[in-house]
Amino acid sequence: MLKHLFATHPIEAAPHVDAGEHINTGAHGNELKRVLTAKHLILLGVGPVIGAGIFVITGQAAALHAGPALVISFLIAGFACALAGLCYAEFAAMLPVSGSAYSYSYATLGEYVAWFVGWNLVLEYLFAAATVAAGWSGYFNELLGLIGQMIGSNIALPASLASAPFQFVEGHIQATGTIINLPAVVIIAALSGLCYVGITQSAFVNSIIVAIKVTVILLFLAFAIQVINPSNWHPFIPESEGEGMFGWSGIFRAATIVFFSYVGFDAVSTAAGEAKNPQRDMPIGILGSLAICTVLYIAVALVLTGIAPFRMLNTPEPVATALGLYPHLSWLKAIVVLGAITGLSSVILVMLMGLPRIFFSMAKDGLLPQTMAKVHPNFRTPYIGTIIVGVAAAAMAGLFPVSVLGELVSMGTLLAFATVCIGVLILRYTRPDLKRSFRVPFVWPICITGALACVYLFWQAFEEHWRLMIGWIIIGQLIYFGYGYAHSKLRKSLG
């Protein structure tokens, strides 16, 4: 049984392209369509990373944990992601298939570890989509309020249709008296429909959204920098007092929280099965998007804590809250709200696009029902998985205040990142013969440091949320041993 649990997937089955060549972009049988270029992949990475982090998470992390030193928290989280990103780039160029860290783990550490990582990726993508959709709903209703002020009529949705009917209070679910978070359900339904239609259309829409929100962020930086009050940066590292955890412990706690901002960059690797020239373009997409996003995050954190006292930023819309202190920038506040709506939309889109492709890979290996591996005959998308993910995410976003699970999303992602770092190191010694168009430099220190950094950040949140995390792991074990192990194609091939 142990032999079967840790059996690795044959790597030779993965398609390979030499630099300058292209894998056949046609689609036949149960294959995904290869249409994405390096530019698409960079934008696909920027899409989910620039969104909730800037427009939502920055406020909570600064107000409750790091203060102006939030910049350091972003540097710590970015450092851990950069190390993991190098390892992702080597894997994605060597194994240009859908599945992200799940597929990489299957090729290096065995089926059981692959399932564990894949189940954590389900946690990341599903709950992140639902969480961000709930935040999108708040910004959308605020936009309706601003439009209502302009036309002299209240067109904002009532609270009964714009907030979750359940809430978590000290670990218990309580009714709030509302009906449903309708905007969150509608946006997930609309974007799921887009993912159903095709990867090309989804990538095109994502490119437009990325252009809009990056423009909005640059406008914010250009005008807000003029009203920075340096006194807001003192003390730069606040001491703990009252609500929250500050000092260096607060900085590391905030690094775990803002790690939620980076969880989408591995969505680039889930699209490897649809990249035209994955050996060349996957490293460009992963590392390029990560570099762009880290620079923008640090700049926004510095400016945001410079224009407003950090303790007042603990709101669902911290950027808009800070701009509210400057009446002459009210026009910029309206633009930021619009940018947040579009920005969060792209986050949801890429999350909804990535998870069905992970299900696709797991189903092709037999660990999930084969319906998850069905590809639409016309659109060439994993349409059954797209429908299931859309329905599940819409239900969660419409009924529950899933923001409480934000740190669970980070925890699942950190475990996946640590596994990828270890997997690269193992494969260097177990399969040195494999062709690697991109290689992690200084592989020992980078892989070990990357794994340790991810595990350390994981532990910061695990100490508080260990019950929820263990509960999620147990559910995954029940599914694997109840279905996946018996239906594993690799196990059957081994007799």
C-alpha positions as CSV (number, residue, x, y, z in Angstrom):
1,M,0.0,0.0,0.0
2,L,2.8,2.4,0.8
3,K,4.4,1.7,-2.6
4,H,1.1,2.7,-4.2
5,L,0.6,5.8,-2.0
6,F,4.0,7.2,-3.0
7,A,4.2,6.0,-6.6
8,T,5.1,8.9,-8.9
9,H,3.5,9.8,-12.2
10,P,5.6,9.2,-15.4
11,I,7.2,12.4,-16.4
12,E,7.9,11.4,-20.0
13,A,4.1,11.7,-20.8
14,A,4.3,15.5,-20.6
15,P,4.6,17.3,-23.9
16,H,7.8,19.3,-24.6
17,V,8.7,22.2,-26.8
18,D,12.1,23.4,-27.7
19,A,12.7,27.2,-27.6
20,G,11.3,28.9,-30.6
21,E,8.9,26.1,-31.4
22,H,5.2,25.6,-30.6
23,I,3.1,22.7,-29.5
24,N,0.3,22.1,-31.9
25,T,-2.4,24.6,-31.0
26,G,-5.2,22.5,-32.3
27,A,-7.5,20.6,-30.0
28,H,-8.4,16.9,-30.5
29,G,-10.2,14.5,-28.3
30,N,-10.0,15.3,-24.7
31,E,-7.2,17.9,-25.0
32,L,-7.2,21.6,-23.9
33,K,-6.5,24.2,-26.6
34,R,-3.0,25.8,-26.6
35,V,-3.5,29.5,-27.3
36,L,-1.8,31.5,-24.5
37,T,1.4,33.6,-25.1
38,A,3.9,35.0,-22.6
39,K,1.9,38.3,-22.5
40,H,-1.3,36.4,-21.7
41,L,0.5,34.5,-18.9
42,I,1.9,37.6,-17.3
43,L,-1.5,39.3,-17.3
44,L,-3.0,36.0,-16.0
45,G,-0.7,36.3,-13.1
46,V,-1.2,40.0,-12.4
47,G,-5.0,39.5,-12.7
48,P,-5.6,37.5,-9.5
49,V,-2.6,39.0,-7.5
50,I,-3.5,42.7,-7.9
51,G,-6.9,42.9,-6.4
52,A,-8.0,41.9,-2.9
53,G,-4.5,42.6,-1.6
54,I,-4.4,46.2,-2.5
55,F,-8.1,47.1,-2.2
56,V,-9.0,45.1,1.0
57,I,-6.2,43.2,2.8
58,T,-3.8,46.1,3.2
59,G,-6.1,47.9,5.6
60,Q,-6.6,45.0,8.0
61,A,-2.9,44.1,8.0
62,A,-1.8,47.7,8.7
63,A,-4.5,48.6,11.3
64,L,-4.2,45.4,13.4
65,H,-0.7,44.2,13.0
66,A,2.1,46.0,11.1
67,G,1.2,49.8,10.9
68,P,3.5,51.6,8.4
69,A,5.8,48.5,8.6
70,L,3.3,46.8,6.3
71,V,5.9,47.5,3.6
72,I,8.2,45.0,5.4
73,S,5.4,42.4,5.6
74,F,5.0,42.7,1.8
75,L,8.7,42.2,1.4
76,I,8.7,39.1,3.6
77,A,5.7,37.6,1.8
78,G,7.1,38.6,-1.6
79,F,10.5,37.0,-0.7
80,A,8.8,33.7,0.1
81,C,6.8,33.9,-3.1
82,A,9.9,34.7,-5.2
83,L,11.7,31.6,-3.9
84,A,8.6,29.5,-4.6
85,G,8.2,31.3,-8.0
86,L,11.6,30.2,-9.1
87,C,10.7,26.6,-8.3
88,Y,7.3,26.9,-10.0
89,A,9.1,28.2,-13.1
90,E,11.4,25.2,-13.4
91,F,8.5,22.8,-12.9
92,A,6.1,24.6,-15.3
93,A,8.8,24.7,-18.1
94,M,9.6,21.0,-17.5
95,L,6.0,19.8,-17.1
96,P,3.8,22.0,-19.2
97,V,0.5,20.5,-18.1
98,S,-2.5,21.7,-16.2
99,G,-2.7,21.0,-12.5
100,S,-0.1,23.4,-11.0
101,A,1.5,22.1,-7.8
102,Y,-0.7,19.0,-7.8
103,S,1.0,17.7,-11.0
104,Y,4.4,18.7,-9.8
105,S,4.0,16.8,-6.6
106,Y,2.7,13.7,-8.4
107,A,5.8,13.6,-10.5
108,T,8.2,13.9,-7.5
109,L,6.7,13.0,-4.2
110,G,4.0,10.5,-5.1
111,E,0.2,10.2,-5.4
112,Y,-0.7,10.7,-1.7
113,V,1.3,13.9,-1.4
114,A,-0.1,15.1,-4.7
115,W,-3.6,14.6,-3.4
116,F,-2.8,16.4,-0.2
117,V,-1.4,19.4,-2.2
118,G,-4.3,19.3,-4.7
119,W,-6.8,19.4,-1.9
120,N,-5.1,22.4,-0.4
121,L,-5.2,24.0,-3.9
122,V,-9.0,23.4,-3.8
123,L,-9.1,25.3,-0.5
124,E,-7.1,28.1,-2.1
125,Y,-9.0,28.6,-5.3
126,L,-12.6,27.9,-4.1
127,F,-12.5,29.9,-0.9
128,A,-10.5,32.7,-2.5
129,A,-13.1,33.1,-5.2
130,A,-15.9,33.2,-2.7
131,T,-14.1,35.6,-0.3
132,V,-13.2,38.1,-3.1
133,A,-16.8,37.9,-4.5
134,A,-18.1,39.0,-1.1
135,G,-15.6,41.9,-1.1
136,W,-16.7,42.7,-4.7
137,S,-20.3,42.9,-3.5
138,G,-19.4,45.6,-0.9
139,Y,-17.6,47.8,-3.5
140,F,-20.4,47.3,-6.0
141,N,-23.1,48.4,-3.6
142,E,-20.9,51.4,-2.6
143,L,-20.7,52.3,-6.3
144,L,-24.5,52.2,-6.5
145,G,-24.6,54.6,-3.6
146,L,-22.2,57.0,-5.3
147,I,-24.3,56.9,-8.5
148,G,-27.4,57.4,-6.4
149,Q,-25.9,60.6,-4.9
150,M,-25.2,61.9,-8.4
151,I,-28.7,61.4,-9.7
152,G,-30.5,62.2,-6.4
153,S,-32.0,58.7,-5.9
154,N,-31.1,55.8,-3.7
155,I,-30.4,52.9,-5.9
156,A,-28.2,50.9,-3.6
157,L,-29.4,47.4,-2.7
158,P,-30.9,46.9,0.7
159,A,-28.8,45.0,3.3
160,S,-31.1,42.0,3.0
161,L,-30.0,41.5,-0.6
162,A,-26.3,42.6,-0.2
163,S,-25.0,40.7,2.8
164,A,-24.7,37.2,4.0
165,P,-27.5,35.6,5.9
166,F,-25.1,33.8,8.2
167,Q,-22.1,34.9,10.2
168,F,-19.4,33.3,12.3
169,V,-19.4,34.3,16.0
170,E,-16.7,32.6,18.2
171,G,-16.7,29.5,15.9
172,H,-20.5,29.2,15.7
173,I,-22.8,30.0,12.8
174,Q,-25.6,32.6,13.5
175,A,-28.3,34.0,11.3
176,T,-28.1,37.7,10.5
177,G,-31.7,38.2,9.3
178,T,-30.7,39.0,5.7
179,I,-31.7,36.9,2.6
180,I,-28.6,36.6,0.4
181,N,-25.6,38.4,-0.9
182,L,-27.0,38.8,-4.3
183,P,-24.2,40.7,-6.1
184,A,-21.7,38.1,-5.0
185,V,-23.8,35.3,-6.5
186,V,-24.4,37.3,-9.8
187,I,-20.7,38.1,-10.4
188,I,-19.6,34.5,-9.8
189,A,-22.4,33.2,-12.2
190,A,-21.4,35.7,-14.9
191,L,-17.7,34.9,-14.7
192,S,-18.3,31.2,-14.5
193,G,-20.2,31.6,-17.8
194,L,-17.2,33.3,-19.3
195,C,-14.9,30.5,-18.2
196,Y,-17.3,28.0,-19.6
197,V,-17.2,29.6,-23.1
198,G,-13.4,29.5,-23.4
199,I,-9.9,30.3,-22.3
200,T,-9.2,32.8,-25.1
201,Q,-12.3,34.9,-24.2
202,S,-11.4,34.6,-20.5
203,A,-7.8,35.7,-21.1
204,F,-9.0,38.6,-23.3
205,V,-11.4,39.9,-20.7
206,N,-8.7,39.5,-18.0
207,S,-6.3,41.6,-20.1
208,I,-8.8,44.4,-20.3
209,I,-9.5,44.3,-16.5
210,V,-5.8,44.2,-15.7
211,A,-5.2,47.3,-17.8
212,I,-8.0,49.2,-16.1
213,K,-7.0,48.4,-12.5
214,V,-3.3,49.0,-13.0
215,T,-4.2,52.4,-14.5
216,V,-6.3,53.1,-11.4
217,I,-3.5,52.1,-9.1
218,L,-1.0,54.3,-10.9
219,L,-3.5,57.3,-10.7
220,F,-3.8,56.7,-7.0
221,L,0.0,56.7,-6.5
222,A,0.5,59.8,-8.7
223,F,-2.1,61.9,-6.9
224,A,-2.0,60.5,-3.3
225,I,1.8,60.9,-3.1
226,Q,1.2,64.6,-3.2
227,V,-0.7,64.6,0.1
228,I,1.5,62.2,2.1
229,N,2.0,63.3,5.7
230,P,5.4,61.8,6.9
231,S,4.2,62.0,10.5
232,N,1.8,59.1,9.7
233,W,4.9,56.9,9.3
234,H,6.0,57.4,12.9
235,P,6.5,55.2,14.7
236,F,7.3,53.0,11.6
237,I,7.0,49.8,13.7
238,P,4.3,50.5,16.3
239,E,4.4,48.8,19.7
240,S,1.6,46.5,20.8
241,E,-1.2,48.4,22.6
242,G,-4.9,47.9,22.7
243,E,-6.4,45.9,19.9
244,G,-4.0,44.0,17.5
245,M,-0.5,42.6,17.6
246,F,2.3,44.9,16.6
247,G,6.1,45.0,16.7
248,W,8.1,42.4,14.8
249,S,5.6,39.7,15.7
250,G,2.9,41.8,14.2
251,I,5.0,42.3,11.0
252,F,5.3,38.5,10.5
253,R,1.6,38.0,11.4
254,A,0.7,40.6,8.7
255,A,3.0,38.8,6.3
256,T,0.8,35.8,6.6
257,I,-2.3,37.9,6.0
258,V,-1.0,39.7,3.0
259,F,0.2,36.4,1.6
260,F,-3.4,36.0,0.6
261,S,-2.6,38.8,-1.9
262,Y,-0.1,36.6,-3.7
263,V,-2.0,33.4,-3.8
264,G,-3.1,33.9,-7.4
265,F,0.4,33.9,-9.1
266,D,0.4,30.1,-9.2
267,A,-2.7,30.3,-11.4
268,V,-0.3,30.9,-14.2
269,S,0.9,27.3,-13.9
270,T,-2.6,25.9,-14.0
271,A,-2.8,27.3,-17.6
272,A,0.4,25.5,-18.7
273,G,-1.6,23.0,-20.6
274,E,-3.0,25.9,-22.7
275,A,0.3,27.8,-23.3
276,K,1.7,27.8,-26.9
277,N,5.3,27.6,-25.9
278,P,5.4,26.6,-22.2
279,Q,9.1,26.0,-22.0
280,R,9.9,29.6,-22.8
281,D,6.7,31.4,-21.7
282,M,5.8,29.8,-18.3
283,P,8.9,31.2,-16.5
284,I,8.3,34.6,-18.0
285,G,4.7,34.6,-17.0
286,I,5.3,33.4,-13.4
287,L,8.3,35.5,-12.5
288,G,7.3,38.6,-14.6
289,S,3.8,38.8,-12.9
290,L,5.3,38.3,-9.5
291,A,7.9,41.1,-9.9
292,I,5.3,43.6,-11.2
293,C,2.9,42.8,-8.4
294,T,5.4,43.1,-5.6
295,V,6.6,46.5,-6.8
296,L,3.0,47.8,-6.9
297,Y,2.1,46.3,-3.5
298,I,5.1,48.0,-1.8
299,A,4.3,51.3,-3.4
300,V,0.6,51.3,-2.5
301,A,1.4,50.2,1.1
302,L,3.9,53.0,1.5
303,V,1.5,55.7,0.1
304,L,-1.6,54.4,1.9
305,T,0.0,54.5,5.3
306,G,1.4,57.9,4.5
307,I,-1.9,59.6,3.7
308,A,-3.9,58.3,6.6
309,P,-3.3,57.1,10.2
310,F,-2.9,53.3,9.9
311,R,-5.4,52.6,12.7
312,M,-8.3,54.0,10.7
313,L,-7.7,51.6,7.7
314,N,-9.4,48.6,9.2
315,T,-12.4,48.9,6.8
316,P,-13.6,46.8,3.8
317,E,-12.4,49.6,1.5
318,P,-9.2,51.0,3.0
319,V,-8.0,52.9,-0.1
320,A,-11.4,54.7,-0.4
321,T,-11.4,55.4,3.3
322,A,-8.0,57.0,3.2
323,L,-9.0,59.2,0.2
324,G,-12.1,60.2,2.0
325,L,-9.9,62.4,4.2
326,Y,-9.2,64.7,1.2
327,P,-12.4,66.2,-0.2
328,H,-10.5,67.6,-3.3
329,L,-9.7,64.0,-4.2
330,S,-13.3,62.8,-4.1
331,W,-13.1,62.2,-7.9
332,L,-10.2,59.9,-7.3
333,K,-12.1,58.0,-4.7
334,A,-14.9,57.3,-7.2
335,I,-12.3,56.0,-9.7
336,V,-10.7,53.8,-7.0
337,V,-14.1,52.2,-6.2
338,L,-14.6,51.5,-9.9
339,G,-11.0,50.1,-10.2
340,A,-11.7,47.9,-7.1
341,I,-14.8,46.5,-8.8
342,T,-12.9,45.6,-12.0
343,G,-9.8,44.5,-10.1
344,L,-11.7,42.1,-7.8
345,S,-13.5,40.8,-10.9
346,S,-10.3,39.6,-12.5
347,V,-9.3,37.9,-9.2
348,I,-12.5,35.9,-9.2
349,L,-12.2,35.2,-12.9
350,V,-8.8,33.6,-12.6
351,M,-9.7,31.6,-9.5
352,L,-12.8,30.2,-11.3
353,M,-10.6,29.5,-14.3
354,G,-7.8,27.7,-12.4
355,L,-9.7,25.3,-10.1
356,P,-11.6,23.4,-12.9
357,R,-8.2,22.7,-14.5
358,I,-6.9,21.3,-11.3
359,F,-10.0,19.1,-11.1
360,F,-9.3,18.2,-14.8
361,S,-5.8,16.9,-13.9
362,M,-7.0,15.0,-10.8
363,A,-9.9,13.4,-12.7
364,K,-7.6,12.3,-15.6
365,D,-5.5,10.5,-12.9
366,G,-8.6,8.8,-11.5
367,L,-8.6,10.5,-8.2
368,L,-11.9,12.3,-8.9
369,P,-14.9,11.2,-11.0
370,Q,-14.2,11.2,-14.8
371,T,-16.9,13.8,-15.4
372,M,-14.4,16.4,-14.1
373,A,-12.1,15.5,-17.0
374,K,-14.7,16.1,-19.7
375,V,-13.9,18.8,-22.2
376,H,-16.6,20.7,-24.1
377,P,-16.7,19.6,-27.7
378,N,-16.9,23.2,-29.0
379,F,-15.3,25.4,-26.4
380,R,-12.5,23.0,-25.4
381,T,-12.9,23.8,-21.7
382,P,-13.4,21.5,-18.7
383,Y,-17.0,22.6,-18.6
384,I,-18.4,20.1,-15.9
385,G,-15.7,21.2,-13.4
386,T,-16.4,24.9,-14.3
387,I,-20.1,24.4,-13.5
388,I,-19.5,22.6,-10.2
389,V,-16.9,25.2,-9.1
390,G,-19.2,28.1,-10.1
391,V,-22.2,26.7,-8.2
392,A,-20.1,25.9,-5.0
393,A,-18.4,29.3,-5.0
394,A,-21.7,31.2,-5.6
395,A,-23.4,29.3,-2.7
396,M,-20.5,30.1,-0.3
397,A,-20.3,33.8,-1.4
398,G,-24.1,34.3,-1.2
399,L,-24.7,32.6,2.1
400,F,-21.5,33.0,4.3
401,P,-19.1,35.8,5.3
402,V,-16.2,33.7,4.0
403,S,-13.6,36.4,4.7
404,V,-13.0,34.6,8.0
405,L,-11.4,31.9,5.8
406,G,-8.9,34.2,4.2
407,E,-6.1,32.9,6.4
408,L,-7.1,29.3,5.6
409,V,-6.6,30.2,1.9
410,S,-3.1,31.4,2.7
411,M,-2.3,28.3,4.7
412,G,-3.3,26.0,2.0
413,T,-1.3,27.9,-0.5
414,L,1.8,28.0,1.7
415,L,1.8,24.2,2.1
416,A,1.6,23.9,-1.7
417,F,4.4,26.3,-2.2
418,A,6.6,24.5,0.3
419,T,6.0,21.2,-1.4
420,V,7.0,22.6,-4.8
421,C,10.2,23.9,-3.4
422,I,11.1,20.4,-2.0
423,G,9.9,18.7,-5.2
424,V,12.4,20.6,-7.3
425,L,15.3,19.6,-5.1
426,I,14.2,15.9,-5.1
427,L,13.8,15.8,-8.9
428,R,17.3,17.3,-9.5
429,Y,18.7,14.2,-7.9
430,T,16.2,11.5,-8.9
431,R,15.9,12.6,-12.5
432,P,18.9,14.6,-13.5
433,D,18.4,13.4,-17.1
434,L,15.2,15.5,-17.7
435,K,15.6,18.5,-20.0
436,R,15.1,21.8,-18.1
437,S,14.7,24.9,-20.2
438,F,14.7,26.9,-16.9
439,R,16.8,25.9,-13.9
440,V,16.6,27.3,-10.4
441,P,20.0,28.9,-9.6
442,F,21.7,27.9,-6.4
443,V,19.1,25.2,-6.0
444,W,20.0,24.0,-2.5
445,P,19.8,27.3,-0.6
446,I,16.9,28.6,-2.7
447,C,14.7,25.5,-2.3
448,I,15.5,25.0,1.4
449,T,15.0,28.6,2.2
450,G,11.8,28.8,0.2
451,A,10.3,25.8,1.9
452,L,11.3,27.0,5.4
453,A,9.9,30.5,4.7
454,C,6.6,29.1,3.6
455,V,6.3,26.7,6.5
456,Y,7.2,29.5,9.0
457,L,4.4,31.7,7.6
458,F,2.0,28.8,7.6
459,W,2.6,28.2,11.3
460,Q,1.8,31.8,12.2
461,A,-1.8,31.2,11.1
462,F,-2.0,27.5,12.0
463,E,-1.6,28.3,15.7
464,E,-4.9,30.2,15.7
465,H,-6.9,28.3,13.0
466,W,-5.6,24.7,13.5
467,R,-9.1,23.2,14.1
468,L,-10.4,24.5,10.8
469,M,-7.3,23.4,8.9
470,I,-7.3,19.9,10.4
471,G,-11.0,19.6,9.6
472,W,-10.4,20.5,5.9
473,I,-7.5,17.9,5.8
474,I,-9.7,15.2,7.3
475,I,-12.4,15.8,4.7
476,G,-9.8,15.4,2.0
477,Q,-8.5,12.2,3.5
478,L,-12.0,10.7,3.5
479,I,-12.5,11.6,-0.2
480,Y,-9.1,10.1,-1.2
481,F,-9.4,6.8,0.7
482,G,-13.1,6.6,-0.1
483,Y,-12.8,7.2,-3.9
484,G,-9.4,8.3,-5.2
485,Y,-7.3,5.4,-4.0
486,A,-9.6,2.8,-5.4
487,H,-9.9,4.5,-8.8
488,S,-6.3,5.7,-9.2
489,K,-5.1,4.9,-12.7
490,L,-1.5,4.9,-11.6
491,R,-2.3,2.3,-8.9
492,K,-4.2,0.1,-11.4
493,S,-1.2,0.3,-13.8
494,L,1.0,-0.9,-11.0
495,G,-1.3,-3.9,-10.3
